[in-house]
Amino acid sequence: METQVKKVKVYVRLFDSTSFWGYVYVKTGKRVQDLMNDERKFIPLEKLEEQRGVKSDDTYVTVVLHKDGISYVEER
């Protein structure tokens, strides 16, 4: 049986003050908080890219973040 996931838009700030918007995938019935507190050290994130100063919800690159580098995550 395949695990069901939902795509959640988040704002992420790293300890080096870098910040960006993106999407993470969270298991159905779970929260972003649960994702941040699970046993994995890294999480994949679809980072939204800006084109000509405009954020686009359909232009992104996939990055893998080490959780220890994340200072703040806000679900939008």
Phi and psi restraints in degrees (range 20) as a CNS / XPLOR table:
assign (resid 1 and name C) (resid 2 and name N)
       (resid 2 and name CA) (resid 2 and name C) 1.0 -83.4 20.0 2
assign (resid 2 and name N) (resid 2 and name CA)
       (resid 2 and name C) (resid 3 and name N) 1.0 138.1 20.0 2
assign (resid 2 and name C) (resid 3 and name N)
       (resid 3 and name CA) (resid 3 and name C) 1.0 -73.9 20.0 2
assign (resid 3 and name N) (resid 3 and name CA)
       (resid 3 and name C) (resid 4 and name N) 1.0 131.5 20.0 2
assign (resid 3 and name C) (resid 4 and name N)
       (resid 4 and name CA) (resid 4 and name C) 1.0 -85.2 20.0 2
assign (resid 4 and name N) (resid 4 and name CA)
       (resid 4 and name C) (resid 5 and name N) 1.0 135.7 20.0 2
assign (resid 4 and name C) (resid 5 and name N)
       (resid 5 and name CA) (resid 5 and name C) 1.0 -131.0 20.0 2
assign (resid 5 and name N) (resid 5 and name CA)
       (resid 5 and name C) (resid 6 and name N) 1.0 158.1 20.0 2
assign (resid 5 and name C) (resid 6 and name N)
       (resid 6 and name CA) (resid 6 and name C) 1.0 -122.1 20.0 2
assign (resid 6 and name N) (resid 6 and name CA)
       (resid 6 and name C) (resid 7 and name N) 1.0 148.0 20.0 2
assign (resid 6 and name C) (resid 7 and name N)
       (resid 7 and name CA) (resid 7 and name C) 1.0 -91.0 20.0 2
assign (resid 7 and name N) (resid 7 and name CA)
       (resid 7 and name C) (resid 8 and name N) 1.0 124.9 20.0 2
assign (resid 7 and name C) (resid 8 and name N)
       (resid 8 and name CA) (resid 8 and name C) 1.0 -122.3 20.0 2
assign (resid 8 and name N) (resid 8 and name CA)
       (resid 8 and name C) (resid 9 and name N) 1.0 128.3 20.0 2
assign (resid 8 and name C) (resid 9 and name N)
       (resid 9 and name CA) (resid 9 and name C) 1.0 -79.4 20.0 2
assign (resid 9 and name N) (resid 9 and name CA)
       (resid 9 and name C) (resid 10 and name N) 1.0 132.8 20.0 2
assign (resid 9 and name C) (resid 10 and name N)
       (resid 10 and name CA) (resid 10 and name C) 1.0 -136.2 20.0 2
assign (resid 10 and name N) (resid 10 and name CA)
       (resid 10 and name C) (resid 11 and name N) 1.0 155.0 20.0 2
assign (resid 10 and name C) (resid 11 and name N)
       (resid 11 and name CA) (resid 11 and name C) 1.0 -107.2 20.0 2
assign (resid 11 and name N) (resid 11 and name CA)
       (resid 11 and name C) (resid 12 and name N) 1.0 127.6 20.0 2
assign (resid 11 and name C) (resid 12 and name N)
       (resid 12 and name CA) (resid 12 and name C) 1.0 -121.7 20.0 2
assign (resid 12 and name N) (resid 12 and name CA)
       (resid 12 and name C) (resid 13 and name N) 1.0 135.3 20.0 2
assign (resid 12 and name C) (resid 13 and name N)
       (resid 13 and name CA) (resid 13 and name C) 1.0 -123.2 20.0 2
assign (resid 13 and name N) (resid 13 and name CA)
       (resid 13 and name C) (resid 14 and name N) 1.0 133.2 20.0 2
assign (resid 13 and name C) (resid 14 and name N)
       (resid 14 and name CA) (resid 14 and name C) 1.0 -96.0 20.0 2
assign (resid 14 and name N) (resid 14 and name CA)
       (resid 14 and name C) (resid 15 and name N) 1.0 166.1 20.0 2
assign (resid 14 and name C) (resid 15 and name N)
       (resid 15 and name CA) (resid 15 and name C) 1.0 -64.4 20.0 2
assign (resid 15 and name N) (resid 15 and name CA)
       (resid 15 and name C) (resid 16 and name N) 1.0 -23.0 20.0 2
assign (resid 15 and name C) (resid 16 and name N)
       (resid 16 and name CA) (resid 16 and name C) 1.0 -84.9 20.0 2
assign (resid 16 and name N) (resid 16 and name CA)
       (resid 16 and name C) (resid 17 and name N) 1.0 12.2 20.0 2
assign (resid 16 and name C) (resid 17 and name N)
       (resid 17 and name CA) (resid 17 and name C) 1.0 77.1 20.0 2
assign (resid 17 and name N) (resid 17 and name CA)
       (resid 17 and name C) (resid 18 and name N) 1.0 1.2 20.0 2
assign (resid 17 and name C) (resid 18 and name N)
       (resid 18 and name CA) (resid 18 and name C) 1.0 -66.9 20.0 2
assign (resid 18 and name N) (resid 18 and name CA)
       (resid 18 and name C) (resid 19 and name N) 1.0 139.0 20.0 2
assign (resid 18 and name C) (resid 19 and name N)
       (resid 19 and name CA) (resid 19 and name C) 1.0 -141.4 20.0 2
assign (resid 19 and name N) (resid 19 and name CA)
       (resid 19 and name C) (resid 20 and name N) 1.0 153.1 20.0 2
assign (resid 19 and name C) (resid 20 and name N)
       (resid 20 and name CA) (resid 20 and name C) 1.0 -165.7 20.0 2
assign (resid 20 and name N) (resid 20 and name CA)
       (resid 20 and name C) (resid 21 and name N) 1.0 167.3 20.0 2
assign (resid 20 and name C) (resid 21 and name N)
       (resid 21 and name CA) (resid 21 and name C) 1.0 -99.8 20.0 2
assign (resid 21 and name N) (resid 21 and name CA)
       (resid 21 and name C) (resid 22 and name N) 1.0 152.0 20.0 2
assign (resid 21 and name C) (resid 22 and name N)
       (resid 22 and name CA) (resid 22 and name C) 1.0 -172.6 20.0 2
assign (resid 22 and name N) (resid 22 and name CA)
       (resid 22 and name C) (resid 23 and name N) 1.0 -173.1 20.0 2
assign (resid 22 and name C) (resid 23 and name N)
       (resid 23 and name CA) (resid 23 and name C) 1.0 -124.8 20.0 2
assign (resid 23 and name N) (resid 23 and name CA)
       (resid 23 and name C) (resid 24 and name N) 1.0 138.7 20.0 2
assign (resid 23 and name C) (resid 24 and name N)
       (resid 24 and name CA) (resid 24 and name C) 1.0 -119.1 20.0 2
assign (resid 24 and name N) (resid 24 and name CA)
       (resid 24 and name C) (resid 25 and name N) 1.0 157.9 20.0 2
assign (resid 24 and name C) (resid 25 and name N)
       (resid 25 and name CA) (resid 25 and name C) 1.0 -106.4 20.0 2
assign (resid 25 and name N) (resid 25 and name CA)
       (resid 25 and name C) (resid 26 and name N) 1.0 125.5 20.0 2
assign (resid 25 and name C) (resid 26 and name N)
       (resid 26 and name CA) (resid 26 and name C) 1.0 -120.9 20.0 2
assign (resid 26 and name N) (resid 26 and name CA)
       (resid 26 and name C) (resid 27 and name N) 1.0 137.7 20.0 2
assign (resid 26 and name C) (resid 27 and name N)
       (resid 27 and name CA) (resid 27 and name C) 1.0 -58.7 20.0 2
assign (resid 27 and name N) (resid 27 and name CA)
       (resid 27 and name C) (resid 28 and name N) 1.0 141.4 20.0 2
assign (resid 27 and name C) (resid 28 and name N)
       (resid 28 and name CA) (resid 28 and name C) 1.0 -56.0 20.0 2
assign (resid 28 and name N) (resid 28 and name CA)
       (resid 28 and name C) (resid 29 and name N) 1.0 132.8 20.0 2
assign (resid 28 and name C) (resid 29 and name N)
       (resid 29 and name CA) (resid 29 and name C) 1.0 89.1 20.0 2
assign (resid 29 and name N) (resid 29 and name CA)
       (resid 29 and name C) (resid 30 and name N) 1.0 -4.0 20.0 2
assign (resid 29 and name C) (resid 30 and name N)
       (resid 30 and name CA) (resid 30 and name C) 1.0 -110.4 20.0 2
assign (resid 30 and name N) (resid 30 and name CA)
       (resid 30 and name C) (resid 31 and name N) 1.0 167.9 20.0 2
assign (resid 30 and name C) (resid 31 and name N)
       (resid 31 and name CA) (resid 31 and name C) 1.0 -115.0 20.0 2
assign (resid 31 and name N) (resid 31 and name CA)
       (resid 31 and name C) (resid 32 and name N) 1.0 165.9 20.0 2
assign (resid 31 and name C) (resid 32 and name N)
       (resid 32 and name CA) (resid 32 and name C) 1.0 -58.9 20.0 2
assign (resid 32 and name N) (resid 32 and name CA)
       (resid 32 and name C) (resid 33 and name N) 1.0 -38.1 20.0 2
assign (resid 32 and name C) (resid 33 and name N)
       (resid 33 and name CA) (resid 33 and name C) 1.0 -57.1 20.0 2
assign (resid 33 and name N) (resid 33 and name CA)
       (resid 33 and name C) (resid 34 and name N) 1.0 -40.2 20.0 2
assign (resid 33 and name C) (resid 34 and name N)
       (resid 34 and name CA) (resid 34 and name C) 1.0 -65.0 20.0 2
assign (resid 34 and name N) (resid 34 and name CA)
       (resid 34 and name C) (resid 35 and name N) 1.0 -39.4 20.0 2
assign (resid 34 and name C) (resid 35 and name N)
       (resid 35 and name CA) (resid 35 and name C) 1.0 -61.8 20.0 2
assign (resid 35 and name N) (resid 35 and name CA)
       (resid 35 and name C) (resid 36 and name N) 1.0 -43.7 20.0 2
assign (resid 35 and name C) (resid 36 and name N)
       (resid 36 and name CA) (resid 36 and name C) 1.0 -68.9 20.0 2
assign (resid 36 and name N) (resid 36 and name CA)
       (resid 36 and name C) (resid 37 and name N) 1.0 -24.5 20.0 2
assign (resid 36 and name C) (resid 37 and name N)
       (resid 37 and name CA) (resid 37 and name C) 1.0 -103.6 20.0 2
assign (resid 37 and name N) (resid 37 and name CA)
       (resid 37 and name C) (resid 38 and name N) 1.0 4.8 20.0 2
assign (resid 37 and name C) (resid 38 and name N)
       (resid 38 and name CA) (resid 38 and name C) 1.0 -77.6 20.0 2
assign (resid 38 and name N) (resid 38 and name CA)
       (resid 38 and name C) (resid 39 and name N) 1.0 179.9 20.0 2
assign (resid 38 and name C) (resid 39 and name N)
       (resid 39 and name CA) (resid 39 and name C) 1.0 -75.8 20.0 2
assign (resid 39 and name N) (resid 39 and name CA)
       (resid 39 and name C) (resid 40 and name N) 1.0 -13.1 20.0 2
assign (resid 39 and name C) (resid 40 and name N)
       (resid 40 and name CA) (resid 40 and name C) 1.0 -70.3 20.0 2
assign (resid 40 and name N) (resid 40 and name CA)
       (resid 40 and name C) (resid 41 and name N) 1.0 142.0 20.0 2
assign (resid 40 and name C) (resid 41 and name N)
       (resid 41 and name CA) (resid 41 and name C) 1.0 -87.2 20.0 2
assign (resid 41 and name N) (resid 41 and name CA)
       (resid 41 and name C) (resid 42 and name N) 1.0 -23.6 20.0 2
assign (resid 41 and name C) (resid 42 and name N)
       (resid 42 and name CA) (resid 42 and name C) 1.0 -123.1 20.0 2
assign (resid 42 and name N) (resid 42 and name CA)
       (resid 42 and name C) (resid 43 and name N) 1.0 148.7 20.0 2
assign (resid 42 and name C) (resid 43 and name N)
       (resid 43 and name CA) (resid 43 and name C) 1.0 -131.6 20.0 2
assign (resid 43 and name N) (resid 43 and name CA)
       (resid 43 and name C) (resid 44 and name N) 1.0 140.4 20.0 2
assign (resid 43 and name C) (resid 44 and name N)
       (resid 44 and name CA) (resid 44 and name C) 1.0 -80.6 20.0 2
assign (resid 44 and name N) (resid 44 and name CA)
       (resid 44 and name C) (resid 45 and name N) 1.0 144.7 20.0 2
assign (resid 44 and name C) (resid 45 and name N)
       (resid 45 and name CA) (resid 45 and name C) 1.0 -142.8 20.0 2
assign (resid 45 and name N) (resid 45 and name CA)
       (resid 45 and name C) (resid 46 and name N) 1.0 134.5 20.0 2
assign (resid 45 and name C) (resid 46 and name N)
       (resid 46 and name CA) (resid 46 and name C) 1.0 -88.6 20.0 2
assign (resid 46 and name N) (resid 46 and name CA)
       (resid 46 and name C) (resid 47 and name N) 1.0 101.8 20.0 2
assign (resid 46 and name C) (resid 47 and name N)
       (resid 47 and name CA) (resid 47 and name C) 1.0 -80.8 20.0 2
assign (resid 47 and name N) (resid 47 and name CA)
       (resid 47 and name C) (resid 48 and name N) 1.0 123.1 20.0 2
assign (resid 47 and name C) (resid 48 and name N)
       (resid 48 and name CA) (resid 48 and name C) 1.0 -71.6 20.0 2
assign (resid 48 and name N) (resid 48 and name CA)
       (resid 48 and name C) (resid 49 and name N) 1.0 135.6 20.0 2
assign (resid 48 and name C) (resid 49 and name N)
       (resid 49 and name CA) (resid 49 and name C) 1.0 -101.9 20.0 2
assign (resid 49 and name N) (resid 49 and name CA)
       (resid 49 and name C) (resid 50 and name N) 1.0 147.6 20.0 2
assign (resid 49 and name C) (resid 50 and name N)
       (resid 50 and name CA) (resid 50 and name C) 1.0 -96.2 20.0 2
assign (resid 50 and name N) (resid 50 and name CA)
       (resid 50 and name C) (resid 51 and name N) 1.0 136.4 20.0 2
assign (resid 50 and name C) (resid 51 and name N)
       (resid 51 and name CA) (resid 51 and name C) 1.0 -121.9 20.0 2
assign (resid 51 and name N) (resid 51 and name CA)
       (resid 51 and name C) (resid 52 and name N) 1.0 116.9 20.0 2
assign (resid 51 and name C) (resid 52 and name N)
       (resid 52 and name CA) (resid 52 and name C) 1.0 56.8 20.0 2
assign (resid 52 and name N) (resid 52 and name CA)
       (resid 52 and name C) (resid 53 and name N) 1.0 39.9 20.0 2
assign (resid 52 and name C) (resid 53 and name N)
       (resid 53 and name CA) (resid 53 and name C) 1.0 79.4 20.0 2
assign (resid 53 and name N) (resid 53 and name CA)
       (resid 53 and name C) (resid 54 and name N) 1.0 4.8 20.0 2
assign (resid 53 and name C) (resid 54 and name N)
       (resid 54 and name CA) (resid 54 and name C) 1.0 -114.8 20.0 2
assign (resid 54 and name N) (resid 54 and name CA)
       (resid 54 and name C) (resid 55 and name N) 1.0 126.9 20.0 2
assign (resid 54 and name C) (resid 55 and name N)
       (resid 55 and name CA) (resid 55 and name C) 1.0 -72.9 20.0 2
assign (resid 55 and name N) (resid 55 and name CA)
       (resid 55 and name C) (resid 56 and name N) 1.0 135.5 20.0 2
assign (resid 55 and name C) (resid 56 and name N)
       (resid 56 and name CA) (resid 56 and name C) 1.0 -121.1 20.0 2
assign (resid 56 and name N) (resid 56 and name CA)
       (resid 56 and name C) (resid 57 and name N) 1.0 130.3 20.0 2
assign (resid 56 and name C) (resid 57 and name N)
       (resid 57 and name CA) (resid 57 and name C) 1.0 -75.5 20.0 2
assign (resid 57 and name N) (resid 57 and name CA)
       (resid 57 and name C) (resid 58 and name N) 1.0 -6.2 20.0 2
assign (resid 57 and name C) (resid 58 and name N)
       (resid 58 and name CA) (resid 58 and name C) 1.0 -116.7 20.0 2
assign (resid 58 and name N) (resid 58 and name CA)
       (resid 58 and name C) (resid 59 and name N) 1.0 7.2 20.0 2
assign (resid 58 and name C) (resid 59 and name N)
       (resid 59 and name CA) (resid 59 and name C) 1.0 -118.0 20.0 2
assign (resid 59 and name N) (resid 59 and name CA)
       (resid 59 and name C) (resid 60 and name N) 1.0 115.1 20.0 2
assign (resid 59 and name C) (resid 60 and name N)
       (resid 60 and name CA) (resid 60 and name C) 1.0 -151.9 20.0 2
assign (resid 60 and name N) (resid 60 and name CA)
       (resid 60 and name C) (resid 61 and name N) 1.0 163.0 20.0 2
assign (resid 60 and name C) (resid 61 and name N)
       (resid 61 and name CA) (resid 61 and name C) 1.0 -124.3 20.0 2
assign (resid 61 and name N) (resid 61 and name CA)
       (resid 61 and name C) (resid 62 and name N) 1.0 147.7 20.0 2
assign (resid 61 and name C) (resid 62 and name N)
       (resid 62 and name CA) (resid 62 and name C) 1.0 -89.3 20.0 2
assign (resid 62 and name N) (resid 62 and name CA)
       (resid 62 and name C) (resid 63 and name N) 1.0 127.3 20.0 2
assign (resid 62 and name C) (resid 63 and name N)
       (resid 63 and name CA) (resid 63 and name C) 1.0 -124.0 20.0 2
assign (resid 63 and name N) (resid 63 and name CA)
       (resid 63 and name C) (resid 64 and name N) 1.0 158.2 20.0 2
assign (resid 63 and name C) (resid 64 and name N)
       (resid 64 and name CA) (resid 64 and name C) 1.0 -117.4 20.0 2
assign (resid 64 and name N) (resid 64 and name CA)
       (resid 64 and name C) (resid 65 and name N) 1.0 121.4 20.0 2
assign (resid 64 and name C) (resid 65 and name N)
       (resid 65 and name CA) (resid 65 and name C) 1.0 -106.0 20.0 2
assign (resid 65 and name N) (resid 65 and name CA)
       (resid 65 and name C) (resid 66 and name N) 1.0 138.1 20.0 2
assign (resid 65 and name C) (resid 66 and name N)
       (resid 66 and name CA) (resid 66 and name C) 1.0 -81.0 20.0 2
assign (resid 66 and name N) (resid 66 and name CA)
       (resid 66 and name C) (resid 67 and name N) 1.0 126.4 20.0 2
assign (resid 66 and name C) (resid 67 and name N)
       (resid 67 and name CA) (resid 67 and name C) 1.0 -59.0 20.0 2
assign (resid 67 and name N) (resid 67 and name CA)
       (resid 67 and name C) (resid 68 and name N) 1.0 -30.4 20.0 2
assign (resid 67 and name C) (resid 68 and name N)
       (resid 68 and name CA) (resid 68 and name C) 1.0 -65.7 20.0 2
assign (resid 68 and name N) (resid 68 and name CA)
       (resid 68 and name C) (resid 69 and name N) 1.0 -18.5 20.0 2
assign (resid 68 and name C) (resid 69 and name N)
       (resid 69 and name CA) (resid 69 and name C) 1.0 -89.8 20.0 2
assign (resid 69 and name N) (resid 69 and name CA)
       (resid 69 and name C) (resid 70 and name N) 1.0 -5.1 20.0 2
assign (resid 69 and name C) (resid 70 and name N)
       (resid 70 and name CA) (resid 70 and name C) 1.0 -93.9 20.0 2
assign (resid 70 and name N) (resid 70 and name CA)
       (resid 70 and name C) (resid 71 and name N) 1.0 125.0 20.0 2
assign (resid 70 and name C) (resid 71 and name N)
       (resid 71 and name CA) (resid 71 and name C) 1.0 -99.5 20.0 2
assign (resid 71 and name N) (resid 71 and name CA)
       (resid 71 and name C) (resid 72 and name N) 1.0 -22.5 20.0 2
assign (resid 71 and name C) (resid 72 and name N)
       (resid 72 and name CA) (resid 72 and name C) 1.0 -157.4 20.0 2
assign (resid 72 and name N) (resid 72 and name CA)
       (resid 72 and name C) (resid 73 and name N) 1.0 135.3 20.0 2
assign (resid 72 and name C) (resid 73 and name N)
       (resid 73 and name CA) (resid 73 and name C) 1.0 -136.0 20.0 2
assign (resid 73 and name N) (resid 73 and name CA)
       (resid 73 and name C) (resid 74 and name N) 1.0 130.9 20.0 2
assign (resid 73 and name C) (resid 74 and name N)
       (resid 74 and name CA) (resid 74 and name C) 1.0 -127.3 20.0 2
assign (resid 74 and name N) (resid 74 and name CA)
       (resid 74 and name C) (resid 75 and name N) 1.0 126.5 20.0 2
assign (resid 74 and name C) (resid 75 and name N)
       (resid 75 and name CA) (resid 75 and name C) 1.0 -79.4 20.0 2
assign (resid 75 and name N) (resid 75 and name CA)
       (resid 75 and name C) (resid 76 and name N) 1.0 134.4 20.0 2
